[in-house]
Amino acid sequence: MTITLTESPGATPRVFRLVADGATPSAASNLPDSAAALAAVEQHGEKIFFALPDPTRVCTQQYGGPEIAVVTGWFEDQEVNASFSRTDGCEISRWQALAPLFGALAGSTGAV
């Protein structure tokens, strides 16, 4: 997977890679904690990358920051092209579930 993180409008994007062979990240990965990123993807990837729209979902109107992450690549033989932000409660929750994938260290709140 390739993760392109833009921390604020106009900032130079940071590019991370997560490459794995099974349950082990390879040396081609360049995330600060590739093992935590892989664990987060394995735990949350299916429901986050391929979630069906839920018209009954209610999100709190709070702002978590200007960061934007775009994830492209493959997850379990399915193509991923997903965008993440921290613009409301639902998006903040998605971000925090995959925070290590965006360069945050395992156990962090997702703020970079």
Secondary structure as GFF3:
##gff-version 3
##sequence-region A 1 112
A	DSSP	beta_strand	2	6	.	.	.	ID=ss1
A	DSSP	beta_strand	14	17	.	.	.	ID=ss2
A	DSSP	beta_strand	20	21	.	.	.	ID=ss3
A	DSSP	beta_strand	24	25	.	.	.	ID=ss4
A	DSSP	alpha_helix	34	49	.	.	.	ID=ss5
A	DSSP	beta_strand	65	75	.	.	.	ID=ss6
A	DSSP	beta_strand	78	86	.	.	.	ID=ss7
A	DSSP	alpha_helix	89	97	.	.	.	ID=ss8
A	DSSP	three_ten_helix	99	102	.	.	.	ID=ss9
###
